[in-house]
Amino acid sequence: MDLRYRCLLVDHDDTAVDSTSAVHYPAHLDALAQLRPGRVPPSREQWLLWNFHGIMAYLEGELGMSPEELERELEIWRSWTSRHVPPFFPGFLELLADYRRLGGRVVVISHSEAPVIQGHYRAASDPPFVPDLIFGWTPDADRRKPSPWPVREALRTLGCPASRALVVDDLKPGVLMAEAAGVDFAAAGWSHRVDEIERYMRAHAVAYCATIEDLRAVILSPQP
């Protein structure tokens, strides 16, 4: 089968793994308790919206964190990501394996750190599914979402044209990255349902995937 999309550029948190509930939201509550004691923490839905609009604007703007506090927040976050392994959504790894068997290439582009992402994949199955490339968090904003650099670098490395690539993500930075790189975007809608996020994603995606089976229909379809 000549797949419609030869390269899948997939997010990690809340797209591949259920990590907001298991890791990132409780890590932020821990950071707030240490850095802003007494401040009323955001709800999980509000936390998702801050991530949707861009987490640094929240940390630097809303919370007014200094460079030293941002470094401490990063340390707390890393302590959580090093100790807690979120589960993959049921059927996600199987879909990636089926996609690869048909000739597809899989790239992870995420705001989690690359070694953490790699560890999640290696621990999830035996033998492990290993993505072709992983682009994780970097302090260089020009090389992380929503910058198009990870997409362009992945497609250059794999020799795939932008017209045959698909970004799959659950939040706005993934949309902005895909649009800047000139590739199609599919929304991952199975991990959370926040009205503002869903409206935006439906308006900017070639497909809104409410389930992983919806994504299967998109990425395993043949080229027209």
Backbone bond lengths (Angstrom), bond angles and torsions (degrees), N, CA, C in turn:
res aa  C-N    CA-C-N  psi(-1)  N-CA   C-N-CA  omega(-1)  CA-C   N-CA-C  phi
1 M - - - 1.465 - - 1.525 109.75 -
2 D 1.322 117.84 131.01 1.457 121.96 173.62 1.523 107.59 -88.26
3 L 1.335 115.61 101.35 1.452 121.21 -175.47 1.520 111.73 -62.50
4 R 1.322 115.56 145.41 1.460 120.25 175.20 1.525 110.61 -60.87
5 Y 1.347 116.19 -42.03 1.458 121.40 178.45 1.522 108.83 -115.19
6 R 1.314 116.29 122.12 1.455 121.09 179.96 1.520 112.43 -85.15
7 C 1.328 117.36 -19.94 1.460 120.98 -177.84 1.523 109.92 -135.48
8 L 1.322 115.84 129.33 1.456 123.28 178.44 1.520 107.79 -107.26
9 L 1.335 116.38 119.74 1.458 122.90 -179.26 1.522 107.29 -107.04
10 V 1.316 115.74 96.75 1.460 120.39 -164.86 1.524 111.94 -110.82
11 D 1.312 115.18 137.07 1.453 122.90 173.77 1.530 108.90 -68.86
12 H 1.333 116.13 167.21 1.470 119.39 179.68 1.524 111.76 -108.85
13 D 1.335 117.16 -61.19 1.467 120.80 -174.27 1.524 111.83 -71.65
14 D 1.308 115.25 125.38 1.466 124.23 -179.77 1.528 113.13 64.15
15 T 1.316 116.33 12.65 1.460 122.06 170.05 1.521 108.87 -118.86
16 A 1.330 116.34 -52.80 1.463 120.96 175.74 1.523 111.57 -93.37
17 V 1.339 116.16 -42.90 1.468 120.66 -176.78 1.525 110.72 -122.60
18 D 1.318 115.67 151.66 1.462 122.35 -179.59 1.529 108.48 -86.91
19 S 1.333 116.25 74.83 1.459 120.15 -167.85 1.523 115.63 -100.37
20 T 1.329 118.66 -20.56 1.464 117.83 177.90 1.526 110.29 -61.15
21 S 1.322 116.26 -48.96 1.470 119.91 -178.33 1.517 112.08 -68.61
22 A 1.346 116.52 -38.49 1.462 120.54 -172.47 1.522 113.63 -84.36
23 V 1.343 117.23 -29.90 1.465 119.44 -171.18 1.527 113.17 -132.94
24 H 1.321 117.96 -61.43 1.458 120.41 -163.06 1.531 114.19 -72.10
25 Y 1.315 117.27 -39.24 1.460 118.62 178.51 1.534 111.08 -69.14
26 P 1.335 120.11 -49.02 1.468 118.18 176.74 1.529 112.89 -63.36
27 A 1.350 117.80 -30.18 1.466 119.70 176.29 1.522 110.43 -64.27
28 H 1.329 116.42 -39.30 1.462 119.12 179.48 1.524 110.69 -69.67
29 L 1.317 117.89 -38.41 1.465 119.76 176.08 1.523 110.56 -60.58
30 D 1.323 117.19 -39.04 1.458 122.03 176.95 1.524 110.23 -63.26
31 A 1.341 116.72 -44.77 1.460 120.61 179.78 1.524 111.13 -63.29
32 L 1.329 117.32 -41.99 1.466 120.25 178.18 1.526 111.40 -61.93
33 A 1.322 116.29 -42.15 1.463 119.73 -179.52 1.523 111.47 -60.83
34 Q 1.335 115.94 -32.36 1.463 119.73 -179.36 1.527 113.19 -86.94
35 L 1.338 117.02 -38.10 1.458 120.89 -172.14 1.527 113.68 -99.27
36 R 1.344 116.28 -27.49 1.467 120.96 178.93 1.526 109.59 -133.70
37 P 1.336 117.06 59.90 1.464 119.29 -178.09 1.527 110.88 -59.79
38 G 1.314 114.84 136.98 1.451 120.30 -179.22 1.509 113.91 92.85
39 R 1.328 118.10 -15.62 1.461 120.01 178.95 1.518 109.54 -76.15
40 V 1.323 116.45 136.51 1.461 120.82 178.04 1.527 108.30 -68.87
41 P 1.317 118.20 122.25 1.468 119.88 -177.03 1.528 111.32 -72.98
42 P 1.327 116.90 154.91 1.463 119.49 176.48 1.523 110.06 -70.91
43 S 1.323 115.98 152.96 1.461 119.94 171.50 1.527 108.84 -67.51
44 R 1.316 116.74 167.10 1.466 119.65 176.49 1.521 110.43 -59.58
45 E 1.338 117.47 -39.28 1.457 120.58 179.83 1.521 110.63 -64.73
46 Q 1.333 117.64 -42.31 1.468 120.19 178.96 1.518 110.59 -66.59
47 W 1.323 116.48 -37.72 1.468 120.33 177.05 1.531 110.61 -61.06
48 L 1.320 116.66 -41.90 1.460 120.27 176.45 1.528 111.01 -61.96
49 L 1.334 117.20 -39.85 1.461 120.58 178.94 1.521 111.40 -66.40
50 W 1.329 118.23 -37.97 1.460 119.64 175.80 1.524 110.12 -62.14
51 N 1.315 117.79 -42.02 1.456 121.19 177.36 1.524 110.99 -65.85
52 F 1.316 115.65 -37.21 1.462 121.24 179.18 1.528 111.05 -60.23
53 H 1.317 116.68 -43.11 1.455 120.70 -177.57 1.530 113.08 -85.13
54 G 1.325 117.40 -14.05 1.458 121.26 -179.69 1.511 111.10 121.75
55 I 1.334 115.85 112.47 1.455 120.09 -169.51 1.528 112.78 -66.95
56 M 1.342 118.27 -31.10 1.458 119.00 -177.51 1.533 111.79 -68.36
57 A 1.328 117.05 -32.89 1.468 119.55 176.77 1.523 110.37 -62.44
58 Y 1.321 117.08 -34.69 1.460 121.70 178.26 1.526 110.88 -71.88
59 L 1.331 116.55 -48.95 1.459 119.86 -176.15 1.520 111.90 -66.02
60 E 1.345 116.19 -43.72 1.458 119.52 -177.05 1.525 112.63 -84.10
61 G 1.347 116.31 -36.16 1.454 120.24 -176.45 1.510 113.40 -87.91
62 E 1.320 117.13 -66.19 1.459 122.13 -176.20 1.528 111.70 -62.94
63 L 1.346 116.39 -44.58 1.463 119.42 -177.65 1.522 112.37 -91.54
64 G 1.333 117.63 -16.64 1.457 120.44 179.01 1.517 113.95 61.96
65 M 1.323 117.64 38.01 1.457 120.60 -178.27 1.522 111.46 -71.64
66 S 1.309 114.89 136.78 1.458 121.91 175.47 1.535 108.98 -77.60
67 P 1.346 117.72 167.08 1.472 119.11 175.97 1.526 112.21 -55.65
68 E 1.316 117.20 -37.57 1.466 119.98 179.80 1.527 110.79 -67.86
69 E 1.329 116.71 -39.70 1.464 119.87 178.18 1.524 111.12 -68.89
70 L 1.324 117.29 -36.91 1.470 119.79 176.79 1.524 110.50 -62.47
71 E 1.317 116.76 -38.30 1.463 120.19 177.67 1.527 110.47 -65.57
72 R 1.325 116.92 -40.05 1.468 120.26 178.25 1.521 110.39 -67.73
73 E 1.346 117.37 -39.86 1.460 121.00 176.82 1.519 110.18 -60.16
74 L 1.337 116.77 -40.31 1.464 121.41 178.09 1.520 110.96 -64.13
75 E 1.317 116.69 -40.05 1.469 120.23 178.19 1.520 111.31 -62.81
76 I 1.330 116.95 -42.98 1.465 120.79 179.19 1.521 110.07 -63.81
77 W 1.332 115.69 -44.70 1.470 120.41 178.18 1.523 110.85 -58.62
78 R 1.328 116.58 -45.03 1.467 120.04 -179.60 1.521 111.60 -64.58
79 S 1.327 116.82 -33.87 1.466 118.65 178.14 1.522 111.06 -64.44
80 W 1.330 116.13 -34.61 1.466 119.72 177.49 1.527 111.13 -74.16
81 T 1.321 117.33 -44.03 1.469 119.02 -177.69 1.524 111.48 -67.82
82 S 1.326 116.74 -25.64 1.469 119.28 179.48 1.528 112.17 -79.38
83 R 1.339 117.26 -21.76 1.466 120.63 -174.72 1.526 114.34 -106.33
84 H 1.329 117.63 -14.56 1.460 120.85 -174.79 1.527 110.29 -126.52
85 V 1.313 116.22 129.36 1.462 121.68 -179.51 1.524 108.76 -111.40
86 P 1.327 118.27 111.23 1.470 120.31 -179.55 1.519 111.25 -74.06
87 P 1.321 118.19 150.81 1.473 120.46 179.72 1.527 111.50 -79.51
88 F 1.323 115.91 146.87 1.454 120.45 170.29 1.526 108.93 -70.85
89 F 1.317 116.33 147.07 1.454 119.98 175.28 1.530 109.26 -65.44
90 P 1.325 117.58 137.48 1.467 120.59 -178.08 1.531 111.50 -55.16
91 G 1.318 115.20 128.79 1.458 121.27 176.69 1.514 114.32 92.38
92 F 1.341 118.09 -11.24 1.461 119.67 -175.53 1.529 111.92 -69.41
93 L 1.322 117.04 -49.12 1.460 119.92 -179.99 1.519 111.74 -64.83
94 E 1.317 116.30 -36.88 1.460 119.55 177.69 1.524 111.22 -62.76
95 L 1.331 115.95 -38.71 1.463 119.85 177.67 1.524 110.88 -64.34
96 L 1.330 117.33 -44.71 1.455 119.66 178.76 1.524 111.32 -61.35
97 A 1.329 116.90 -40.08 1.462 120.35 179.30 1.527 111.10 -64.42
98 D 1.322 117.11 -41.79 1.469 120.67 177.91 1.529 110.44 -64.11
99 Y 1.317 115.86 -40.39 1.461 121.08 179.80 1.525 110.75 -63.30
100 R 1.331 116.55 -43.08 1.469 120.15 179.66 1.526 111.43 -66.12
101 R 1.325 117.19 -38.78 1.477 120.18 179.40 1.525 111.54 -60.46
102 L 1.322 116.29 -26.89 1.462 120.89 178.96 1.532 112.43 -90.30
103 G 1.332 115.97 6.33 1.456 120.11 175.45 1.512 115.76 103.72
104 G 1.333 118.59 2.13 1.459 120.94 -179.00 1.517 112.67 -76.77
105 R 1.312 115.76 152.50 1.466 122.57 175.86 1.522 108.52 -108.92
106 V 1.335 116.43 142.66 1.461 122.05 -174.62 1.525 110.31 -120.08
107 V 1.317 115.49 123.41 1.464 122.94 178.38 1.526 108.16 -122.75
108 V 1.323 117.45 135.84 1.459 121.92 175.15 1.527 108.96 -102.17
109 I 1.326 116.47 128.22 1.466 122.23 174.64 1.521 107.02 -126.67
110 S 1.336 116.02 113.05 1.456 119.50 -168.50 1.516 111.57 -145.04
111 H 1.334 116.09 164.70 1.458 121.67 171.57 1.523 111.50 -92.02
112 S 1.323 118.81 -0.05 1.458 120.38 168.35 1.523 108.53 -82.35
113 E 1.325 116.42 163.04 1.457 119.71 -177.35 1.523 110.69 -80.71
114 A 1.336 115.83 144.15 1.458 121.63 -172.29 1.539 113.41 -56.89
115 P 1.338 120.44 -44.74 1.469 118.87 179.15 1.531 113.08 -62.22
116 V 1.329 116.67 -34.16 1.469 121.14 178.23 1.533 109.23 -66.18
117 I 1.331 116.30 -46.31 1.469 120.63 179.27 1.514 110.51 -60.25
118 Q 1.313 116.05 -46.97 1.465 119.91 179.78 1.527 110.94 -59.36
119 G 1.332 116.52 -40.52 1.460 120.14 178.04 1.515 112.90 -62.86
120 H 1.329 117.45 -38.77 1.460 120.65 177.76 1.526 110.96 -61.64
121 Y 1.330 116.22 -45.39 1.460 119.44 -179.92 1.524 111.21 -65.14
122 R 1.312 117.34 -43.22 1.467 120.20 -176.90 1.529 111.79 -67.22
123 A 1.330 116.87 -29.92 1.462 120.04 -177.54 1.518 113.08 -85.52
124 A 1.331 117.68 -11.65 1.466 120.14 -168.95 1.511 114.71 -87.60
125 S 1.329 118.45 -21.49 1.460 119.28 -176.75 1.518 110.08 -152.64
126 D 1.315 116.25 161.11 1.458 122.19 -179.98 1.534 109.43 -135.51
127 P 1.329 118.39 109.62 1.466 126.79 2.28 1.529 110.90 -71.91
128 P 1.321 117.36 155.65 1.459 119.16 -176.23 1.517 112.03 -73.70
129 F 1.325 115.11 148.56 1.461 120.27 169.04 1.525 106.64 -86.07
130 V 1.319 116.80 123.61 1.459 121.55 -178.67 1.527 108.86 -115.13
131 P 1.331 118.46 118.91 1.463 120.26 177.68 1.528 111.94 -58.84
132 D 1.308 116.40 154.49 1.457 120.38 178.27 1.525 111.56 -65.01
133 L 1.327 116.91 -39.85 1.457 122.45 179.46 1.525 108.80 -144.50
134 I 1.329 116.30 150.75 1.462 121.65 175.20 1.526 108.69 -132.43
135 F 1.332 115.96 125.52 1.459 122.17 173.61 1.525 107.24 -116.29
136 G 1.328 116.24 109.41 1.460 120.57 -177.18 1.509 112.69 -107.85
137 W 1.332 114.94 -167.45 1.460 121.71 -177.34 1.517 110.69 -59.39
138 T 1.323 115.81 137.58 1.450 123.41 173.12 1.524 107.90 -141.23
139 P 1.326 118.15 145.67 1.463 119.15 177.55 1.528 112.90 -67.89
140 D 1.325 116.84 -14.61 1.462 121.74 178.08 1.527 108.94 -80.57
141 A 1.336 116.48 105.01 1.464 120.59 -176.95 1.520 112.65 -62.20
142 D 1.321 117.90 -23.97 1.460 121.13 179.70 1.521 112.32 -73.06
143 R 1.325 117.04 -10.36 1.470 120.10 -177.36 1.521 112.90 -121.18
144 R 1.330 117.55 16.08 1.456 120.99 175.52 1.527 108.92 -132.63
145 K 1.330 115.88 160.21 1.467 119.94 175.39 1.522 110.34 -51.58
146 P 1.342 117.11 139.86 1.469 129.36 7.90 1.526 115.48 -89.83
147 S 1.321 117.70 11.05 1.460 119.64 174.95 1.533 109.82 -58.90
148 P 1.347 118.15 142.36 1.463 120.44 178.29 1.522 113.02 -77.81
149 W 1.329 118.15 -3.30 1.468 120.19 -174.53 1.530 113.34 -55.55
150 P 1.347 120.36 -47.02 1.475 117.76 -178.92 1.525 113.27 -58.84
151 V 1.343 116.61 -38.90 1.468 119.80 179.13 1.522 110.00 -65.08
152 R 1.305 116.18 -49.40 1.464 119.72 -177.27 1.524 111.66 -63.13
153 E 1.329 116.41 -39.92 1.460 119.79 179.22 1.526 111.32 -67.21
154 A 1.326 116.86 -40.21 1.468 120.28 177.95 1.522 111.22 -63.32
155 L 1.318 116.90 -46.07 1.463 119.98 -178.50 1.526 111.13 -67.36
156 R 1.326 117.26 -35.92 1.468 120.59 175.86 1.520 110.31 -63.58
157 T 1.322 116.49 -45.93 1.468 121.14 -178.29 1.528 111.72 -63.37
158 L 1.325 116.53 -41.60 1.456 121.39 -175.50 1.526 113.04 -90.10
159 G 1.307 117.65 -6.65 1.461 120.62 179.85 1.511 113.42 67.04
160 C 1.328 115.91 39.25 1.464 120.91 -177.76 1.529 109.39 -112.91
161 P 1.333 118.17 130.69 1.470 119.71 177.02 1.523 111.28 -71.08
162 A 1.319 116.15 151.93 1.469 121.12 -179.77 1.521 111.83 -58.70
163 S 1.317 117.20 -30.58 1.461 121.36 -178.52 1.517 113.14 -68.03
164 R 1.337 117.39 -14.97 1.467 120.92 -177.94 1.530 111.34 -113.45
165 A 1.333 116.81 21.38 1.468 120.97 -179.16 1.524 110.44 -119.52
166 L 1.338 115.60 152.97 1.463 122.22 -179.41 1.518 109.49 -137.69
167 V 1.336 116.60 126.35 1.462 122.40 172.24 1.528 108.28 -90.65
168 V 1.325 116.68 134.49 1.465 122.57 175.85 1.520 107.81 -122.80
169 D 1.324 116.67 121.06 1.468 120.76 -174.25 1.524 108.31 -154.15
170 D 1.344 115.56 161.52 1.463 119.58 -179.59 1.518 113.41 -106.54
171 L 1.352 117.30 -2.59 1.460 119.41 -175.05 1.531 112.51 -135.93
172 K 1.312 115.11 168.30 1.468 122.96 -173.51 1.527 114.50 -59.32
173 P 1.339 120.56 -39.33 1.465 118.42 179.19 1.527 113.31 -55.74
174 G 1.326 117.33 -33.30 1.454 120.16 176.51 1.514 112.47 -67.32
175 V 1.334 116.42 -37.81 1.467 121.19 176.96 1.523 109.80 -63.08
176 L 1.329 116.85 -49.57 1.458 121.06 -178.06 1.527 111.20 -61.65
177 M 1.310 116.81 -39.47 1.464 121.06 177.44 1.520 111.50 -62.97
178 A 1.328 116.43 -46.53 1.459 120.78 -179.53 1.522 110.95 -62.50
179 E 1.321 116.57 -44.89 1.463 120.01 -179.16 1.523 111.18 -63.46
180 A 1.331 117.05 -41.98 1.461 120.22 -179.77 1.525 112.12 -66.49
181 A 1.338 116.27 -30.43 1.467 120.83 -179.52 1.523 112.50 -88.88
182 G 1.327 117.34 -8.16 1.448 120.78 178.90 1.513 114.65 73.39
183 V 1.340 116.33 35.52 1.466 120.01 178.03 1.526 109.77 -120.57
184 D 1.335 116.58 158.84 1.455 121.85 178.35 1.527 110.85 -66.87
185 F 1.341 114.54 156.32 1.457 120.86 -179.05 1.520 109.83 -131.43
186 A 1.337 116.50 134.17 1.460 122.84 172.39 1.521 108.62 -119.50
187 A 1.322 116.52 135.08 1.465 121.78 -177.15 1.520 110.92 -87.84
188 A 1.337 115.55 132.05 1.460 121.76 173.93 1.515 108.16 -90.08
189 G 1.324 116.97 104.79 1.454 120.90 -174.52 1.510 114.86 -107.70
190 W 1.330 117.75 13.98 1.467 119.74 -173.79 1.523 114.13 -90.77
191 S 1.342 119.42 -12.20 1.465 119.31 -174.04 1.521 113.50 -96.05
192 H 1.321 118.09 -24.55 1.463 120.71 179.73 1.517 108.67 -157.41
193 R 1.323 115.94 156.27 1.458 122.61 177.14 1.525 108.47 -130.62
194 V 1.317 115.86 93.95 1.455 123.14 176.00 1.520 105.90 -115.26
195 D 1.330 117.43 122.07 1.470 121.44 -169.77 1.523 112.79 -52.51
196 E 1.324 117.41 -48.09 1.466 120.31 -177.62 1.525 111.28 -60.75
197 I 1.307 115.88 -41.87 1.464 120.46 179.68 1.518 110.45 -66.76
198 E 1.325 116.91 -46.19 1.461 120.08 -177.31 1.532 111.44 -62.74
199 R 1.315 117.86 -41.98 1.468 120.37 179.40 1.530 110.63 -60.11
200 Y 1.306 115.93 -45.49 1.467 119.92 -179.25 1.530 110.66 -63.74
201 M 1.311 116.17 -45.52 1.467 120.17 -176.77 1.524 111.46 -64.72
202 R 1.311 117.16 -41.38 1.469 119.37 178.68 1.531 111.15 -63.08
203 A 1.338 116.35 -33.35 1.458 119.94 -178.30 1.522 113.08 -75.70
204 H 1.340 117.69 -19.16 1.458 120.75 -174.01 1.528 114.43 -116.83
205 A 1.313 117.78 2.88 1.461 120.17 -175.03 1.525 112.20 -109.47
206 V 1.327 115.88 147.78 1.467 119.14 171.48 1.522 109.43 -72.96
207 A 1.343 115.87 -21.32 1.467 120.57 176.82 1.519 109.15 -153.56
208 Y 1.339 116.46 132.95 1.459 120.89 171.76 1.523 106.35 -100.17
209 C 1.334 116.12 115.78 1.463 121.20 -174.96 1.526 109.24 -102.03
210 A 1.321 116.18 103.12 1.456 120.56 179.81 1.525 111.48 -73.85
211 T 1.328 116.30 -22.05 1.464 121.89 179.53 1.526 109.16 -136.05
212 I 1.320 115.52 164.48 1.464 120.18 176.50 1.521 110.24 -67.28
213 E 1.322 117.88 -29.21 1.463 120.24 175.57 1.523 110.73 -65.50
214 D 1.329 117.63 -32.72 1.466 120.29 174.57 1.526 110.13 -62.41
215 L 1.333 116.62 -42.45 1.463 120.20 178.31 1.527 110.50 -65.00
216 R 1.301 117.24 -38.63 1.473 121.15 177.77 1.525 110.48 -55.42
217 A 1.322 116.36 -43.70 1.461 119.97 -179.13 1.522 111.35 -63.80
218 V 1.350 116.46 -31.21 1.465 120.44 -179.12 1.513 111.37 -76.38
219 I 1.330 117.88 -50.45 1.462 119.12 -169.83 1.528 113.35 -85.84
220 L 1.328 117.83 -17.65 1.461 118.97 176.94 1.533 111.93 -96.39
221 S 1.314 116.57 10.07 1.471 119.65 178.30 1.521 109.28 -80.33
222 P 1.344 117.63 146.47 1.468 120.52 -179.94 1.526 111.07 -75.57
223 Q 1.323 115.10 161.00 1.448 119.92 175.57 1.539 109.58 -65.73
224 P 1.331 117.72 133.74 1.482 120.31 179.70 1.525 110.68 -59.97
